[in-house]
Structure formats: C-alpha cells, structure tokens
Amino acid sequence: MLAGCASTPDGSSSEDTQAQAEGSPWITVQAGDTLGDIARRYNIPVERLQRFNPDVNPQRLLVGQQLLIPLQQERAPSAGPYRYQIRAGDTFAGIARHFGARTQDLINANPGVTPTALRIGQLVNVPLSGSANRPQSTSDNTTASRPPPTGNLPSSARRWPWPLDDYRIVRRFGPDDRGTLQPMLLATQAGAQATAVAPGDVRFAGSMRQLGQVVIVHHPDNLQSVYALCSELLVEEGTQVARGDALCEVGLNRNGRHDLLFDLRQGGNPIDPRRVLK
C-alpha cells in the first residue's frame, strides 16, 4: 500500500503542517492514520471531518487517499446544504464531485456567483442529493471498503492506455499472502517515463516514504491514478495533464529492476487496473 510522507517531531507530516499553515484544502492519508488522529491533528471534531469527506470510509482509510480539511467559516449541518469556502484551483464541477452534488444544482443554489469567476475565500452553498448528506452506516462502510464492481465504474473509465509503452506485470493487483491488498507493479526499461492514463489535474507530486517520487492525478468522475517508485518528477502539483503526458521517470529499485507502482482508485477505493486499461 502507499506509504505516507515524512513526519515532523510532533507526529504530523511536513505536508500536513504546510497544508495547515497555508489553508490548503487537501491532506494525504499516511500509513497508520485514523480519522480520529487526523481530526485531533487539525483540532476539529471527527464528525465534522467525516461530513466534509462524504465518500470516505472512516473504518478503513486508504494510504494515499486525499482528505478535505474544513476551514473555520465552513458549515456542514445535518440537513444540508454545506457552506463551502472557495480555494485556489476550485471549480463548481470539482466541488460537486467531492460532495456528491450535481454541478447544475450547485449553480442554481448560488445565483449571485459566476462559476467561471470564482474568488478564493468566497463562500458558496453546496446542496446535496440522495444519501451523500448523511454519515455512513455500518452497511455503507462494509460496501465502501470493497472495490466497486465493474458495473459501478463510470463510462469514462474505459480503455485507458497503460502508463508505460514497454512493460511487464511483475505483481498483479490483489491481496498478498496476508490478505493485504497490493497495487500493481510494472517492470520496464531504464529511462522509461510513466505517462498519464487520462486527462486530469496533478494533486500530489513529491516524495513519500519507501515509495520515492510519487505523482497522484485526479480525473473526472472521482477517479484517481497513482504513479510511484519514480526517480524524477516531470510535473508539479496543480498541473493540468492530458492523456499520454509524461509524469515521471521510472526509478531503479533494490533488485536492479526499473519498476513502476501503479494504482487506480474511485473515490479513494482501489480498482484493478486491468478493468480499465486496454
């Protein structure tokens, strides 16, 4: 599984400390993190943190998963709607995807706001539909902990290209001997570059413990792709990438092989890449 970022002496990651100082909307889950740990780190109630991350299974956080940290002026009443503060890079479509709302409903709920001219710090209302505005029940948690079945994948997740031109699968996606779910591992040649499997925006580009340089790309329909064990990054956080754009150079591992750890997720839940890649 994906490992977390380096920790500071107080136990929080350097990435988390920077996120808190800058008011950044996202932090990355590290190995061993719990929702309670993260809530205490940011001095917010667990329920409030969960309500601002409605797709997250609180019983099974996934390492590398991105969580939204609510800011002081934001609200998440039990009956909705949310009051959300615009951050850098936000779009109505992205906000709607995160909270399980429809983009048009978000536009309708904010008649005085121009979707193409959002301002950092601006407060908007986010209406919710269906079950997205309630905490997950035990049965919801059980379902969310499993990768979504093929029929639940969005139509956009079809026939994506592989992240390498020349590769062989040295570890398939699936549980190991201890039942721990492992991402796919691809072996390639020296100098190979991993490329984006679909259009999206780079949410993380940096170093993680035991995984070298890592790139995480968010795609439409709440999909994410992860590229790890890289030796050199070719993109920066916030970059918009197209399918086939180079993201990083594949590094040399301890056994003398050039390997890429590749992971696909929907709403933070792992997906077997063979269901999506052509």
NORZI-V17775 format. One record per residue. N is the residue number from 1. SS is DSSP state (helix for helix, strand for strand, loop for the rest). PHI is phi as a letter, one per 20 degrees, with the letter a starting at -180 (NA if undefined). NEAR is the number of other C-alpha atoms within 12 Angstrom. Layout:
n=N ss=SS phi=PHI near=NEAR
n=N ss=SS phi=PHI near=NEAR
//
This chain:
n=1 ss=loop phi=NA near=33
n=2 ss=loop phi=f near=38
n=3 ss=loop phi=e near=30
n=4 ss=loop phi=e near=35
n=5 ss=loop phi=e near=33
n=6 ss=loop phi=f near=25
n=7 ss=strand phi=e near=21
n=8 ss=loop phi=e near=13
n=9 ss=loop phi=g near=9
n=10 ss=loop phi=e near=11
n=11 ss=loop phi=n near=20
n=12 ss=loop phi=e near=29
n=13 ss=strand phi=f near=29
n=14 ss=helix phi=f near=23
n=15 ss=helix phi=f near=30
n=16 ss=helix phi=f near=33
n=17 ss=helix phi=f near=25
n=18 ss=helix phi=f near=18
n=19 ss=helix phi=f near=23
n=20 ss=helix phi=f near=24
n=21 ss=helix phi=f near=13
n=22 ss=helix phi=e near=16
n=23 ss=loop phi=m near=25
n=24 ss=loop phi=f near=28
n=25 ss=loop phi=f near=35
n=26 ss=strand phi=c near=33
n=27 ss=strand phi=c near=37
n=28 ss=strand phi=d near=41
n=29 ss=loop phi=f near=36
n=30 ss=loop phi=d near=33
n=31 ss=loop phi=g near=26
n=32 ss=loop phi=n near=21
n=33 ss=loop phi=f near=30
n=34 ss=loop phi=c near=26
n=35 ss=helix phi=f near=37
n=36 ss=helix phi=f near=22
n=37 ss=helix phi=g near=22
n=38 ss=helix phi=f near=37
n=39 ss=helix phi=f near=28
n=40 ss=helix phi=f near=19
n=41 ss=helix phi=g near=24
n=42 ss=loop phi=d near=28
n=43 ss=loop phi=l near=19
n=44 ss=loop phi=c near=22
n=45 ss=loop phi=f near=20
n=46 ss=helix phi=g near=23
n=47 ss=helix phi=f near=26
n=48 ss=helix phi=f near=30
n=49 ss=helix phi=f near=37
n=50 ss=helix phi=f near=33
n=51 ss=helix phi=f near=40
n=52 ss=loop phi=e near=44
n=53 ss=loop phi=c near=37
n=54 ss=loop phi=f near=36
n=55 ss=loop phi=e near=38
n=56 ss=loop phi=e near=40
n=57 ss=loop phi=e near=32
n=58 ss=loop phi=f near=35
n=59 ss=loop phi=e near=22
n=60 ss=loop phi=b near=27
n=61 ss=loop phi=f near=34
n=62 ss=loop phi=d near=39
n=63 ss=loop phi=f near=33
n=64 ss=loop phi=n near=43
n=65 ss=loop phi=f near=44
n=66 ss=strand phi=e near=38
n=67 ss=strand phi=d near=39
n=68 ss=strand phi=e near=36
n=69 ss=loop phi=e near=39
n=70 ss=loop phi=f near=36
n=71 ss=loop phi=e near=29
n=72 ss=loop phi=f near=20
n=73 ss=loop phi=e near=17
n=74 ss=loop phi=e near=29
n=75 ss=strand phi=c near=25
n=76 ss=strand phi=b near=33
n=77 ss=loop phi=f near=21
n=78 ss=loop phi=g near=20
n=79 ss=loop phi=e near=19
n=80 ss=loop phi=m near=25
n=81 ss=loop phi=e near=29
n=82 ss=strand phi=f near=37
n=83 ss=strand phi=d near=31
n=84 ss=strand phi=d near=35
n=85 ss=strand phi=e near=32
n=86 ss=loop phi=f near=30
n=87 ss=loop phi=d near=27
n=88 ss=loop phi=f near=20
n=89 ss=loop phi=n near=25
n=90 ss=loop phi=f near=29
n=91 ss=loop phi=c near=26
n=92 ss=helix phi=f near=36
n=93 ss=helix phi=f near=25
n=94 ss=helix phi=f near=28
n=95 ss=helix phi=f near=39
n=96 ss=helix phi=f near=33
n=97 ss=helix phi=f near=32
n=98 ss=helix phi=f near=40
n=99 ss=helix phi=e near=41
n=100 ss=loop phi=m near=33
n=101 ss=loop phi=d near=32
n=102 ss=loop phi=e near=24
n=103 ss=helix phi=g near=25
n=104 ss=helix phi=f near=19
n=105 ss=helix phi=f near=24
n=106 ss=helix phi=f near=33
n=107 ss=helix phi=f near=25
n=108 ss=helix phi=f near=19
n=109 ss=loop phi=f near=26
n=110 ss=loop phi=c near=24
n=111 ss=loop phi=f near=13
n=112 ss=loop phi=e near=15
n=113 ss=loop phi=d near=20
n=114 ss=loop phi=e near=17
n=115 ss=helix phi=g near=25
n=116 ss=helix phi=e near=12
n=117 ss=helix phi=c near=15
n=118 ss=loop phi=f near=23
n=119 ss=loop phi=d near=19
n=120 ss=loop phi=g near=18
n=121 ss=loop phi=n near=21
n=122 ss=loop phi=f near=22
n=123 ss=strand phi=e near=24
n=124 ss=strand phi=c near=35
n=125 ss=strand phi=e near=32
n=126 ss=strand phi=c near=40
n=127 ss=loop phi=f near=35
n=128 ss=loop phi=d near=33
n=129 ss=loop phi=c near=22
n=130 ss=loop phi=m near=14
n=131 ss=loop phi=e near=20
n=132 ss=loop phi=f near=32
n=133 ss=loop phi=e near=27
n=134 ss=loop phi=c near=27
n=135 ss=loop phi=f near=27
n=136 ss=loop phi=f near=24
n=137 ss=loop phi=e near=17
n=138 ss=helix phi=f near=14
n=139 ss=helix phi=f near=13
n=140 ss=helix phi=f near=21
n=141 ss=helix phi=f near=21
n=142 ss=helix phi=f near=18
n=143 ss=helix phi=f near=19
n=144 ss=helix phi=f near=27
n=145 ss=loop phi=f near=28
n=146 ss=loop phi=e near=25
n=147 ss=loop phi=g near=28
n=148 ss=loop phi=f near=23
n=149 ss=loop phi=f near=18
n=150 ss=helix phi=g near=18
n=151 ss=helix phi=f near=12
n=152 ss=helix phi=e near=16
n=153 ss=loop phi=f near=26
n=154 ss=loop phi=f near=21
n=155 ss=loop phi=f near=14
n=156 ss=loop phi=f near=19
n=157 ss=loop phi=e near=32
n=158 ss=loop phi=b near=20
n=159 ss=loop phi=l near=17
n=160 ss=strand phi=f near=26
n=161 ss=loop phi=f near=24
n=162 ss=loop phi=f near=33
n=163 ss=loop phi=f near=43
n=164 ss=loop phi=c near=36
n=165 ss=loop phi=f near=20
n=166 ss=loop phi=c near=22
n=167 ss=loop phi=b near=26
n=168 ss=strand phi=b near=21
n=169 ss=strand phi=e near=23
n=170 ss=strand phi=d near=19
n=171 ss=strand phi=b near=23
n=172 ss=loop phi=f near=22
n=173 ss=loop phi=f near=27
n=174 ss=strand phi=q near=23
n=175 ss=strand phi=f near=16
n=176 ss=loop phi=e near=14
n=177 ss=loop phi=f near=8
n=178 ss=loop phi=e near=8
n=179 ss=loop phi=n near=9
n=180 ss=loop phi=e near=13
n=181 ss=strand phi=f near=25
n=182 ss=strand phi=d near=28
n=183 ss=loop phi=f near=36
n=184 ss=strand phi=f near=36
n=185 ss=strand phi=c near=32
n=186 ss=strand phi=d near=35
n=187 ss=strand phi=e near=33
n=188 ss=strand phi=b near=29
n=189 ss=loop phi=e near=23
n=190 ss=loop phi=g near=22
n=191 ss=loop phi=n near=22
n=192 ss=loop phi=f near=28
n=193 ss=strand phi=d near=35
n=194 ss=strand phi=f near=47
n=195 ss=strand phi=d near=38
n=196 ss=loop phi=f near=40
n=197 ss=loop phi=e near=40
n=198 ss=loop phi=a near=36
n=199 ss=loop phi=f near=28
n=200 ss=strand phi=r near=32
n=201 ss=strand phi=c near=34
n=202 ss=strand phi=f near=34
n=203 ss=strand phi=e near=33
n=204 ss=strand phi=b near=36
n=205 ss=strand phi=b near=33
n=206 ss=strand phi=a near=33
n=207 ss=strand phi=e near=30
n=208 ss=strand phi=c near=33
n=209 ss=loop phi=g near=22
n=210 ss=loop phi=m near=21
n=211 ss=loop phi=c near=31
n=212 ss=strand phi=m near=31
n=213 ss=strand phi=e near=36
n=214 ss=strand phi=c near=43
n=215 ss=strand phi=c near=47
n=216 ss=strand phi=c near=48
n=217 ss=strand phi=d near=43
n=218 ss=strand phi=e near=38
n=219 ss=strand phi=d near=34
n=220 ss=loop phi=g near=27
n=221 ss=loop phi=m near=29
n=222 ss=loop phi=m near=32
n=223 ss=strand phi=d near=39
n=224 ss=strand phi=c near=36
n=225 ss=strand phi=c near=49
n=226 ss=strand phi=c near=50
n=227 ss=strand phi=c near=52
n=228 ss=strand phi=c near=49
n=229 ss=strand phi=m near=39
n=230 ss=strand phi=e near=41
n=231 ss=strand phi=d near=31
n=232 ss=strand phi=b near=27
n=233 ss=strand phi=e near=29
n=234 ss=loop phi=d near=26
n=235 ss=loop phi=c near=32
n=236 ss=loop phi=c near=23
n=237 ss=loop phi=g near=23
n=238 ss=loop phi=n near=19
n=239 ss=loop phi=f near=24
n=240 ss=strand phi=e near=24
n=241 ss=strand phi=c near=27
n=242 ss=loop phi=d near=21
n=243 ss=loop phi=g near=23
n=244 ss=loop phi=n near=21
n=245 ss=loop phi=f near=26
n=246 ss=strand phi=f near=31
n=247 ss=strand phi=d near=45
n=248 ss=strand phi=a near=36
n=249 ss=strand phi=e near=33
n=250 ss=strand phi=f near=41
n=251 ss=loop phi=e near=33
n=252 ss=strand phi=e near=26
n=253 ss=loop phi=e near=24
n=254 ss=loop phi=f near=11
n=255 ss=loop phi=e near=9
n=256 ss=loop phi=n near=12
n=257 ss=loop phi=d near=22
n=258 ss=strand phi=e near=32
n=259 ss=strand phi=d near=39
n=260 ss=strand phi=d near=46
n=261 ss=strand phi=e near=45
n=262 ss=strand phi=c near=46
n=263 ss=strand phi=c near=46
n=264 ss=strand phi=c near=44
n=265 ss=strand phi=b near=39
n=266 ss=strand phi=c near=40
n=267 ss=loop phi=l near=38
n=268 ss=loop phi=n near=38
n=269 ss=strand phi=e near=35
n=270 ss=strand phi=f near=40
n=271 ss=strand phi=c near=35
n=272 ss=loop phi=f near=31
n=273 ss=helix phi=g near=39
n=274 ss=helix phi=f near=24
n=275 ss=helix phi=f near=25
n=276 ss=loop phi=d near=30
n=277 ss=strand phi=e near=23
n=278 ss=loop phi=e near=13
//
